[in-house]
Amino acid sequence: MLRDLFSPFRYKPILDNSGSNESPLSRNKKPKVKNQQQTLKRLWRYLAVHRIHLILVIAMVIISSVLSLLGPFLAGKSIDHYIVTKESKGILKLLAGLAVIYLFTSVTLFLQNYWMVGIAQNTVSKMRNDLFNHLHKLPIPFFDKRQHGELMSRVTNDIENVSSTLNSSVIQVISSILILIGTISVMLYLSPLLTLLTLIIIPLMYTGMKWITKRTGRLFKIQQRNLGDLNGFIEETISGQRIVKTFSQEKKVIDEFISKNSKLKGAGFWASAYSGFIPKLMNGLNNLSFTVIAAVGGWLAYKGHISIGTIVIFAEYSRQFTRPLNDLANQFNTVLSAIAGAERVFDILDEEEEANDEKNMYDFPYVDGRVEFCEVSFSYEEEGKTISDISFAVSPGETVALVGATGAGKTTIINLLSRFYDADEGSILIDGKEIKKIKREDLRKHMGFVLQDSYLFQGTIRENIRYGRLEASDEEVERAAKLANAHSFIMKTPGQYDTVLKQDGSGISQGQKQLLSIARAILADPSILILDEATSSIDTITELKIQEALQRLMEGRTSFVIAHRLNTIQKADQIIVLSDGQIIERGSHHELLSQKGYYLGLFNSQLRKI
């Protein structure tokens, strides 16, 4: 149980993404501010799980606050009772008492910090888990419209901002409030007049704080937004570094980085500049309060209304009175920054998940592979259809090739079949069942994908192949690699199947990545296969290996092939020619050539290029 408890000088501020150099403080239109109270309530739901530890933390804070108030009080009283009367024994007792007080204060401070760090780390760990889990429940359109680096910033920077605040600010705020209440209570007991004089600084403090925080709250939000924008740009630029260098665009991306970095610097400068006024304001008011107490207290002592010890207590308490106010003011800016980060996290958590599958879904344990599109229409945007009235049928085991210019709707058909998007009109059937009545997990379990850009994860070659079916044995993994013509190159690598690949498979060729992707698909043993330009940008020898592997993979499976090189699809059972989102021709290779239409012209143009 115990273990469980236990240099802005020459710079123009660029504060947002509008391209304007104007400070947002000078604009009349204020940015939209979200409900901070609602954000705090949601944070409390995470913290409330640790109620017992929070109670213990608060108890330690109360004890340490009381002890910190007791020290100056005893010191002041000792002046009147021991120093003035010159009782040396009393002074020794006082020193012993103060030693005990400060020892216990140290113990309580350690415990409250120890427990609070545990609460903070568990809380942000749960938030990070929730956010990452939620990201996997969001639909593909969400990721298509967001910068990946900006999303990474929310998972890392924004949550870390919340973590640092919980680690320190929560205890500081509670302690400051308790010390403030205790200080005022003792001061009223000793001298209501001096207490009243001390409280005069509160209206001045409130006015100054209101003026400062009115500006810093907005600026911290802009800072967090600009930080996410910069992270997104960095991630995008690093991922596309080969393209940057290929087109000699280094100067362009550097200039854009400087612009985005300047915006972040501008927001950080103004937020820090205005929040930096707070300690200066508090110190000035603290000195003013101390001066008033010293002057009035000295006069009252001279008149015999209060003792010298009381003045000493008040002088110390006046500093203790302004110190928690100063701490609260400083922590207020930190809390605002954390709230801004938490809001960005909750923004993602509030994104609508991929539509939940209905309860009365079809069981889909086995798939023959018959696919039907019935008058299907779809658009990515509200205006203009991407595909319109698409209808065709595919028998089990058939190979269908989708052909057409870029933007004709080939990839859209695949996205609808795999339910990355849902059709606006019409229906899509697999084995006579409407796919909207099939759970996405069950549907995609029977599909295999070999895409143009093969993505491999950081890990061993064996782990990347096994990604197709996690329970597969080592023998099944190697058998799939042999069928995919990948075994020979794998055995030439230093660690063979245990060779560790870097992120995205860097270190091996594009053709080898494709062979591993085919092995992964073979291991998954899908009923419906989707090939999206699987042999593009591959040398002739490797292409032959890939084509041979693909033929093995396609045997007995319903296959959809997107291809621009028509020589790779001549054996397809049917070829569907798309233009502007509609089917304009359909048939086998020889049937389409005999029609002497669009397909024949496309085929002849590719022959001439050869």
Secondary structure, DSSP 8 states (H G I E B T S, - for coil): -HHHH--GGG-----STTS--S-GGG-SS------HHHHHHHHHHHHGGGHHHHHHHHHHHHHHHHHHHHHHHHHHHHIIIIITTT-HHHHHHHHHHHHHHHHHHHHHHHHHHHHHHHHHHHHHHHHHHHHHHHHTTS-HHHHHTS-HHHHHHIIIIIHHHHHHHHHHHHHHHHHHHHHHHHHHHHHHHH-HHHHHHHHTHHHHHHHHHHHHHHHHHHHHHHHHHHHHHHHHHHHHHHHTHHHHHHTT-HHHHHHHHHHHHHHHHHHHHHHHHHHTHHHHHHHHHHHHHHHHHHHHHHHHHHHTSS-HHHHHHHHHHHHHHHHHHHHHHHHHHHHHHHHHHHHHHHHHHTS--S----SS-B--S-----EEEEEEEE-SSSSS-SEEEEEEEE-TT-EEEEEESTTSSHHHHHHHHTTSS--SEEEEEETTEEGGGB-HHHHHHTEEEE-SS----SEEHHHHHHTT-TT--HHHHHHHHHHTT-HHHHHTSTTGGG-EE-GGGTTS-HHHHHHHHHHHHHHH--SEEEEESTTTT--HHHHHHHHHHHHHHHTTSEEEEE-S-GGGSTT-SEEEEEETTEEEEEE-HHHHHHHTSHHHHHHHHHHHH-
